[in-house]
Amino acid sequence: MSVVEIVAGSLLILVSLILILIVLSQESKDQGLTSAIGGGYNESFYGKNGANTKDAKLSRLARVCSIILFIVTLAVNIVVSIYHK
C-alpha cells in the first residue's frame, strides 16, 4: 500500500465516523400522535428561524460530510486504479 492509499483510507474512516455521529445526534422529525391529531402544523419561534437551530446546522454539516465522503471515495477509487495498473 502506498502512503496516498493509507491517508485516503484514514480520511474515509474519519469522515464516515463523523457523519455517523452527526446523524445520530440529530433529533427525530417524527412528532408521533401530536402530528397525527393536529395535522403536523406546528408554528413556533424555531419554525421561523429554522436556519439558526441546532438541527439545521447539524443537517447542513451532515450534507457537507456526505459530499466529502462521496468525493474522497471517488478519489480513492481513481488513485487505486491508477496505482494498480
Backbone atoms as SQL, in Angstrom:
CREATE TABLE atoms (id INTEGER PRIMARY KEY, chain TEXT, resi INTEGER, resn TEXT, atom TEXT, x REAL, y REAL, z REAL);
INSERT INTO atoms VALUES
  (1, 'A', 1, 'MET', 'N', 0.841, -1.182, 0.000),
  (2, 'A', 1, 'MET', 'CA', 0.000, 0.000, 0.000),
  (3, 'A', 1, 'MET', 'C', 0.886, 1.246, 0.000),
  (4, 'A', 2, 'SER', 'N', 0.456, 2.217, -0.727),
  (5, 'A', 2, 'SER', 'CA', 1.207, 3.463, -0.774),
  (6, 'A', 2, 'SER', 'C', 0.725, 4.410, 0.323),
  (7, 'A', 3, 'VAL', 'N', 1.463, 5.452, 0.521),
  (8, 'A', 3, 'VAL', 'CA', 1.126, 6.448, 1.538),
  (9, 'A', 3, 'VAL', 'C', -0.191, 7.135, 1.182),
  (10, 'A', 4, 'VAL', 'N', -0.409, 7.358, -0.100),
  (11, 'A', 4, 'VAL', 'CA', -1.648, 8.014, -0.546),
  (12, 'A', 4, 'VAL', 'C', -2.860, 7.156, -0.204),
  (13, 'A', 5, 'GLU', 'N', -2.746, 5.856, -0.400),
  (14, 'A', 5, 'GLU', 'CA', -3.866, 4.958, -0.087),
  (15, 'A', 5, 'GLU', 'C', -4.143, 4.927, 1.414),
  (16, 'A', 6, 'ILE', 'N', -3.094, 4.938, 2.217),
  (17, 'A', 6, 'ILE', 'CA', -3.271, 4.915, 3.673),
  (18, 'A', 6, 'ILE', 'C', -3.919, 6.211, 4.156),
  (19, 'A', 7, 'VAL', 'N', -3.458, 7.332, 3.653),
  (20, 'A', 7, 'VAL', 'CA', -4.025, 8.626, 4.051),
  (21, 'A', 7, 'VAL', 'C', -5.480, 8.727, 3.594),
  (22, 'A', 8, 'ALA', 'N', -5.751, 8.317, 2.367),
  (23, 'A', 8, 'ALA', 'CA', -7.127, 8.390, 1.858),
  (24, 'A', 8, 'ALA', 'C', -8.052, 7.446, 2.621),
  (25, 'A', 9, 'GLY', 'N', -7.571, 6.252, 2.946),
  (26, 'A', 9, 'GLY', 'CA', -8.377, 5.314, 3.727),
  (27, 'A', 9, 'GLY', 'C', -8.660, 5.842, 5.117),
  (28, 'A', 10, 'SER', 'N', -7.650, 6.454, 5.733),
  (29, 'A', 10, 'SER', 'CA', -7.844, 7.049, 7.060),
  (30, 'A', 10, 'SER', 'C', -8.845, 8.197, 6.996),
  (31, 'A', 11, 'LEU', 'N', -8.768, 8.997, 5.945),
  (32, 'A', 11, 'LEU', 'CA', -9.710, 10.100, 5.764),
  (33, 'A', 11, 'LEU', 'C', -11.130, 9.579, 5.558),
  (34, 'A', 12, 'LEU', 'N', -11.269, 8.485, 4.811),
  (35, 'A', 12, 'LEU', 'CA', -12.593, 7.878, 4.625),
  (36, 'A', 12, 'LEU', 'C', -13.183, 7.411, 5.954),
  (37, 'A', 13, 'ILE', 'N', -12.368, 6.758, 6.761),
  (38, 'A', 13, 'ILE', 'CA', -12.845, 6.275, 8.057),
  (39, 'A', 13, 'ILE', 'C', -13.228, 7.443, 8.950),
  (40, 'A', 14, 'LEU', 'N', -12.401, 8.477, 8.977),
  (41, 'A', 14, 'LEU', 'CA', -12.676, 9.640, 9.815),
  (42, 'A', 14, 'LEU', 'C', -13.966, 10.346, 9.404),
  (43, 'A', 15, 'VAL', 'N', -14.132, 10.594, 8.112),
  (44, 'A', 15, 'VAL', 'CA', -15.334, 11.295, 7.633),
  (45, 'A', 15, 'VAL', 'C', -16.581, 10.446, 7.871),
  (46, 'A', 16, 'SER', 'N', -16.476, 9.136, 7.677),
  (47, 'A', 16, 'SER', 'CA', -17.649, 8.288, 7.891),
  (48, 'A', 16, 'SER', 'C', -18.036, 8.238, 9.366),
  (49, 'A', 17, 'LEU', 'N', -17.055, 8.213, 10.270),
  (50, 'A', 17, 'LEU', 'CA', -17.377, 8.240, 11.699),
  (51, 'A', 17, 'LEU', 'C', -18.002, 9.576, 12.109),
  (52, 'A', 18, 'ILE', 'N', -17.484, 10.659, 11.574),
  (53, 'A', 18, 'ILE', 'CA', -18.068, 11.980, 11.860),
  (54, 'A', 18, 'ILE', 'C', -19.503, 12.045, 11.353),
  (55, 'A', 19, 'LEU', 'N', -19.734, 11.520, 10.156),
  (56, 'A', 19, 'LEU', 'CA', -21.087, 11.522, 9.589),
  (57, 'A', 19, 'LEU', 'C', -22.043, 10.687, 10.432),
  (58, 'A', 20, 'ILE', 'N', -21.586, 9.550, 10.916),
  (59, 'A', 20, 'ILE', 'CA', -22.423, 8.710, 11.777),
  (60, 'A', 20, 'ILE', 'C', -22.778, 9.454, 13.064),
  (61, 'A', 21, 'LEU', 'N', -21.801, 10.101, 13.677),
  (62, 'A', 21, 'LEU', 'CA', -22.064, 10.846, 14.914),
  (63, 'A', 21, 'LEU', 'C', -23.020, 12.012, 14.692),
  (64, 'A', 22, 'ILE', 'N', -22.887, 12.691, 13.561),
  (65, 'A', 22, 'ILE', 'CA', -23.777, 13.818, 13.254),
  (66, 'A', 22, 'ILE', 'C', -25.209, 13.337, 13.076),
  (67, 'A', 23, 'VAL', 'N', -25.378, 12.256, 12.336),
  (68, 'A', 23, 'VAL', 'CA', -26.731, 11.738, 12.093),
  (69, 'A', 23, 'VAL', 'C', -27.360, 11.238, 13.385),
  (70, 'A', 24, 'LEU', 'N', -26.571, 10.588, 14.221),
  (71, 'A', 24, 'LEU', 'CA', -27.118, 10.091, 15.486),
  (72, 'A', 24, 'LEU', 'C', -27.462, 11.212, 16.464),
  (73, 'A', 25, 'SER', 'N', -26.809, 12.350, 16.353),
  (74, 'A', 25, 'SER', 'CA', -27.084, 13.447, 17.280),
  (75, 'A', 25, 'SER', 'C', -28.275, 14.303, 16.860),
  (76, 'A', 26, 'GLN', 'N', -28.788, 14.100, 15.652),
  (77, 'A', 26, 'GLN', 'CA', -29.957, 14.858, 15.217),
  (78, 'A', 26, 'GLN', 'C', -31.211, 14.309, 15.879),
  (79, 'A', 27, 'GLU', 'N', -32.161, 15.210, 16.099),
  (80, 'A', 27, 'GLU', 'CA', -33.432, 14.793, 16.677),
  (81, 'A', 27, 'GLU', 'C', -34.344, 14.240, 15.595),
  (82, 'A', 28, 'SER', 'N', -35.269, 13.408, 16.015),
  (83, 'A', 28, 'SER', 'CA', -36.209, 12.797, 15.082),
  (84, 'A', 28, 'SER', 'C', -37.193, 13.838, 14.568),
  (85, 'A', 29, 'LYS', 'N', -37.549, 13.746, 13.293),
  (86, 'A', 29, 'LYS', 'CA', -38.530, 14.670, 12.706),
  (87, 'A', 29, 'LYS', 'C', -39.957, 14.217, 12.982),
  (88, 'A', 30, 'ASP', 'N', -40.125, 12.992, 13.413),
  (89, 'A', 30, 'ASP', 'CA', -41.446, 12.431, 13.681),
  (90, 'A', 30, 'ASP', 'C', -41.983, 13.010, 14.984),
  (91, 'A', 31, 'GLN', 'N', -43.225, 13.484, 14.949),
  (92, 'A', 31, 'GLN', 'CA', -43.818, 14.066, 16.149),
  (93, 'A', 31, 'GLN', 'C', -44.868, 13.163, 16.760),
  (94, 'A', 32, 'GLY', 'N', -45.007, 11.968, 16.227),
  (95, 'A', 32, 'GLY', 'CA', -45.883, 10.972, 16.821),
  (96, 'A', 32, 'GLY', 'C', -47.345, 11.317, 16.737),
  (97, 'A', 33, 'LEU', 'N', -48.073, 11.067, 17.830),
  (98, 'A', 33, 'LEU', 'CA', -49.516, 11.227, 17.882),
  (99, 'A', 33, 'LEU', 'C', -49.942, 12.687, 17.751),
  (100, 'A', 34, 'THR', 'N', -49.141, 13.604, 18.225),
  (101, 'A', 34, 'THR', 'CA', -49.461, 15.030, 18.108),
  (102, 'A', 34, 'THR', 'C', -49.574, 15.439, 16.653),
  (103, 'A', 35, 'SER', 'N', -48.692, 14.923, 15.834),
  (104, 'A', 35, 'SER', 'CA', -48.720, 15.239, 14.411),
  (105, 'A', 35, 'SER', 'C', -49.941, 14.633, 13.732),
  (106, 'A', 36, 'ALA', 'N', -50.334, 13.446, 14.148),
  (107, 'A', 36, 'ALA', 'CA', -51.487, 12.783, 13.541),
  (108, 'A', 36, 'ALA', 'C', -52.792, 13.511, 13.878),
  (109, 'A', 37, 'ILE', 'N', -52.919, 13.972, 15.093),
  (110, 'A', 37, 'ILE', 'CA', -54.147, 14.645, 15.515),
  (111, 'A', 37, 'ILE', 'C', -54.184, 16.083, 15.017),
  (112, 'A', 38, 'GLY', 'N', -53.080, 16.797, 15.159),
  (113, 'A', 38, 'GLY', 'CA', -53.043, 18.213, 14.824),
  (114, 'A', 38, 'GLY', 'C', -52.736, 18.495, 13.366),
  (115, 'A', 39, 'GLY', 'N', -52.453, 17.492, 12.604),
  (116, 'A', 39, 'GLY', 'CA', -52.163, 17.701, 11.196),
  (117, 'A', 39, 'GLY', 'C', -50.713, 18.050, 10.911),
  (118, 'A', 40, 'GLY', 'N', -49.885, 18.058, 11.912),
  (119, 'A', 40, 'GLY', 'CA', -48.471, 18.295, 11.707),
  (120, 'A', 40, 'GLY', 'C', -48.080, 19.756, 11.602),
  (121, 'A', 41, 'TYR', 'N', -49.018, 20.660, 11.768),
  (122, 'A', 41, 'TYR', 'CA', -48.711, 22.087, 11.667),
  (123, 'A', 41, 'TYR', 'C', -48.322, 22.588, 13.042),
  (124, 'A', 42, 'ASN', 'N', -47.101, 23.023, 13.176),
  (125, 'A', 42, 'ASN', 'CA', -46.614, 23.487, 14.465),
  (126, 'A', 42, 'ASN', 'C', -45.839, 24.777, 14.260),
  (127, 'A', 43, 'GLU', 'N', -46.482, 25.892, 14.453),
  (128, 'A', 43, 'GLU', 'CA', -45.864, 27.204, 14.279),
  (129, 'A', 43, 'GLU', 'C', -45.193, 27.602, 15.582),
  (130, 'A', 44, 'SER', 'N', -43.931, 27.893, 15.518),
  (131, 'A', 44, 'SER', 'CA', -43.203, 28.302, 16.707),
  (132, 'A', 44, 'SER', 'C', -42.094, 29.264, 16.313),
  (133, 'A', 45, 'PHE', 'N', -41.379, 29.711, 17.314),
  (134, 'A', 45, 'PHE', 'CA', -40.247, 30.595, 17.061),
  (135, 'A', 45, 'PHE', 'C', -39.188, 29.889, 16.232),
  (136, 'A', 46, 'TYR', 'N', -38.952, 28.609, 16.518),
  (137, 'A', 46, 'TYR', 'CA', -37.937, 27.857, 15.782),
  (138, 'A', 46, 'TYR', 'C', -38.357, 27.591, 14.343),
  (139, 'A', 47, 'GLY', 'N', -39.632, 27.569, 14.079),
  (140, 'A', 47, 'GLY', 'CA', -40.096, 27.389, 12.710),
  (141, 'A', 47, 'GLY', 'C', -39.775, 28.594, 11.844),
  (142, 'A', 48, 'LYS', 'N', -39.799, 29.780, 12.441),
  (143, 'A', 48, 'LYS', 'CA', -39.498, 30.995, 11.693),
  (144, 'A', 48, 'LYS', 'C', -37.997, 31.195, 11.505),
  (145, 'A', 49, 'ASN', 'N', -37.212, 30.751, 12.470),
  (146, 'A', 49, 'ASN', 'CA', -35.757, 30.879, 12.402),
  (147, 'A', 49, 'ASN', 'C', -35.122, 29.503, 12.232),
  (148, 'A', 50, 'GLY', 'N', -35.588, 28.775, 11.265),
  (149, 'A', 50, 'GLY', 'CA', -35.153, 27.395, 11.064),
  (150, 'A', 50, 'GLY', 'C', -33.696, 27.240, 10.697),
  (151, 'A', 51, 'ALA', 'N', -33.094, 28.248, 10.074),
  (152, 'A', 51, 'ALA', 'CA', -31.704, 28.138, 9.641),
  (153, 'A', 51, 'ALA', 'C', -30.733, 28.275, 10.807),
  (154, 'A', 52, 'ASN', 'N', -31.198, 28.767, 11.937),
  (155, 'A', 52, 'ASN', 'CA', -30.304, 29.000, 13.067),
  (156, 'A', 52, 'ASN', 'C', -30.398, 27.933, 14.146),
  (157, 'A', 53, 'THR', 'N', -31.244, 26.947, 13.979),
  (158, 'A', 53, 'THR', 'CA', -31.409, 25.939, 15.007),
  (159, 'A', 53, 'THR', 'C', -30.284, 24.922, 14.954),
  (160, 'A', 54, 'LYS', 'N', -30.158, 24.170, 16.024),
  (161, 'A', 54, 'LYS', 'CA', -29.128, 23.129, 16.121),
  (162, 'A', 54, 'LYS', 'C', -29.345, 22.069, 15.048),
  (163, 'A', 55, 'ASP', 'N', -30.595, 21.682, 14.840),
  (164, 'A', 55, 'ASP', 'CA', -30.883, 20.650, 13.837),
  (165, 'A', 55, 'ASP', 'C', -30.562, 21.119, 12.427),
  (166, 'A', 56, 'ALA', 'N', -30.805, 22.390, 12.147),
  (167, 'A', 56, 'ALA', 'CA', -30.483, 22.907, 10.815),
  (168, 'A', 56, 'ALA', 'C', -28.977, 22.913, 10.584),
  (169, 'A', 57, 'LYS', 'N', -28.234, 23.286, 11.612),
  (170, 'A', 57, 'LYS', 'CA', -26.772, 23.277, 11.486),
  (171, 'A', 57, 'LYS', 'C', -26.240, 21.860, 11.345),
  (172, 'A', 58, 'LEU', 'N', -26.800, 20.919, 12.111),
  (173, 'A', 58, 'LEU', 'CA', -26.375, 19.530, 12.005),
  (174, 'A', 58, 'LEU', 'C', -26.738, 18.948, 10.639),
  (175, 'A', 59, 'SER', 'N', -27.890, 19.336, 10.120),
  (176, 'A', 59, 'SER', 'CA', -28.296, 18.870, 8.798),
  (177, 'A', 59, 'SER', 'C', -27.359, 19.390, 7.723),
  (178, 'A', 60, 'ARG', 'N', -26.993, 20.657, 7.825),
  (179, 'A', 60, 'ARG', 'CA', -26.052, 21.252, 6.877),
  (180, 'A', 60, 'ARG', 'C', -24.685, 20.579, 6.968),
  (181, 'A', 61, 'LEU', 'N', -24.231, 20.315, 8.188),
  (182, 'A', 61, 'LEU', 'CA', -22.952, 19.653, 8.397),
  (183, 'A', 61, 'LEU', 'C', -22.979, 18.215, 7.875),
  (184, 'A', 62, 'ALA', 'N', -24.097, 17.531, 8.056),
  (185, 'A', 62, 'ALA', 'CA', -24.237, 16.171, 7.539),
  (186, 'A', 62, 'ALA', 'C', -24.200, 16.170, 6.014),
  (187, 'A', 63, 'ARG', 'N', -24.815, 17.167, 5.408),
  (188, 'A', 63, 'ARG', 'CA', -24.796, 17.268, 3.944),
  (189, 'A', 63, 'ARG', 'C', -23.373, 17.491, 3.438),
  (190, 'A', 64, 'VAL', 'N', -22.633, 18.363, 4.097),
  (191, 'A', 64, 'VAL', 'CA', -21.252, 18.647, 3.697),
  (192, 'A', 64, 'VAL', 'C', -20.378, 17.400, 3.879),
  (193, 'A', 65, 'CYS', 'N', -20.540, 16.716, 5.008),
  (194, 'A', 65, 'CYS', 'CA', -19.750, 15.498, 5.252),
  (195, 'A', 65, 'CYS', 'C', -20.070, 14.397, 4.250),
  (196, 'A', 66, 'SER', 'N', -21.323, 14.275, 3.866),
  (197, 'A', 66, 'SER', 'CA', -21.668, 13.249, 2.884),
  (198, 'A', 66, 'SER', 'C', -21.090, 13.580, 1.510),
  (199, 'A', 67, 'ILE', 'N', -21.032, 14.844, 1.158),
  (200, 'A', 67, 'ILE', 'CA', -20.413, 15.243, -0.109),
  (201, 'A', 67, 'ILE', 'C', -18.914, 14.962, -0.064),
  (202, 'A', 68, 'ILE', 'N', -18.272, 15.285, 1.064),
  (203, 'A', 68, 'ILE', 'CA', -16.840, 14.999, 1.216),
  (204, 'A', 68, 'ILE', 'C', -16.588, 13.498, 1.137),
  (205, 'A', 69, 'LEU', 'N', -17.430, 12.706, 1.786),
  (206, 'A', 69, 'LEU', 'CA', -17.295, 11.250, 1.743),
  (207, 'A', 69, 'LEU', 'C', -17.410, 10.727, 0.316),
  (208, 'A', 70, 'PHE', 'N', -18.349, 11.252, -0.440),
  (209, 'A', 70, 'PHE', 'CA', -18.536, 10.839, -1.829),
  (210, 'A', 70, 'PHE', 'C', -17.309, 11.189, -2.669),
  (211, 'A', 71, 'ILE', 'N', -16.799, 12.408, -2.517),
  (212, 'A', 71, 'ILE', 'CA', -15.652, 12.861, -3.307),
  (213, 'A', 71, 'ILE', 'C', -14.396, 12.072, -2.945),
  (214, 'A', 72, 'VAL', 'N', -14.173, 11.852, -1.658),
  (215, 'A', 72, 'VAL', 'CA', -12.983, 11.102, -1.237),
  (216, 'A', 72, 'VAL', 'C', -13.070, 9.651, -1.703),
  (217, 'A', 73, 'THR', 'N', -14.259, 9.068, -1.675),
  (218, 'A', 73, 'THR', 'CA', -14.428, 7.699, -2.160),
  (219, 'A', 73, 'THR', 'C', -14.100, 7.606, -3.643),
  (220, 'A', 74, 'LEU', 'N', -14.582, 8.554, -4.426),
  (221, 'A', 74, 'LEU', 'CA', -14.244, 8.553, -5.853),
  (222, 'A', 74, 'LEU', 'C', -12.746, 8.741, -6.065),
  (223, 'A', 75, 'ALA', 'N', -12.146, 9.642, -5.305),
  (224, 'A', 75, 'ALA', 'CA', -10.707, 9.892, -5.447),
  (225, 'A', 75, 'ALA', 'C', -9.896, 8.650, -5.077),
  (226, 'A', 76, 'VAL', 'N', -10.292, 7.958, -4.022),
  (227, 'A', 76, 'VAL', 'CA', -9.579, 6.742, -3.622),
  (228, 'A', 76, 'VAL', 'C', -9.685, 5.680, -4.709),
  (229, 'A', 77, 'ASN', 'N', -10.860, 5.524, -5.282),
  (230, 'A', 77, 'ASN', 'CA', -11.026, 4.534, -6.352),
  (231, 'A', 77, 'ASN', 'C', -10.186, 4.882, -7.572),
  (232, 'A', 78, 'ILE', 'N', -10.108, 6.146, -7.908),
  (233, 'A', 78, 'ILE', 'CA', -9.298, 6.566, -9.061),
  (234, 'A', 78, 'ILE', 'C', -7.820, 6.346, -8.777),
  (235, 'A', 79, 'VAL', 'N', -7.379, 6.710, -7.580),
  (236, 'A', 79, 'VAL', 'CA', -5.961, 6.554, -7.218),
  (237, 'A', 79, 'VAL', 'C', -5.585, 5.073, -7.189),
  (238, 'A', 80, 'VAL', 'N', -6.428, 4.251, -6.613),
  (239, 'A', 80, 'VAL', 'CA', -6.133, 2.815, -6.539),
  (240, 'A', 80, 'VAL', 'C', -6.087, 2.207, -7.937),
  (241, 'A', 81, 'SER', 'N', -6.980, 2.611, -8.804),
  (242, 'A', 81, 'SER', 'CA', -6.972, 2.056, -10.168),
  (243, 'A', 81, 'SER', 'C', -5.735, 2.517, -10.947),
  (244, 'A', 82, 'ILE', 'N', -5.230, 3.697, -10.662),
  (245, 'A', 82, 'ILE', 'CA', -4.012, 4.185, -11.346),
  (246, 'A', 82, 'ILE', 'C', -2.778, 3.452, -10.826),
  (247, 'A', 83, 'TYR', 'N', -2.684, 3.280, -9.506),
  (248, 'A', 83, 'TYR', 'CA', -1.506, 2.650, -8.921),
  (249, 'A', 83, 'TYR', 'C', -1.423, 1.149, -9.191),
  (250, 'A', 84, 'HIS', 'N', -2.550, 0.498, -9.422),
  (251, 'A', 84, 'HIS', 'CA', -2.542, -0.955, -9.591),
  (252, 'A', 84, 'HIS', 'C', -2.546, -1.391, -11.049),
  (253, 'A', 85, 'LYS', 'N', -2.187, -0.507, -11.964),
  (254, 'A', 85, 'LYS', 'CA', -2.120, -0.886, -13.364),
  (255, 'A', 85, 'LYS', 'C', -0.766, -1.397, -13.719);
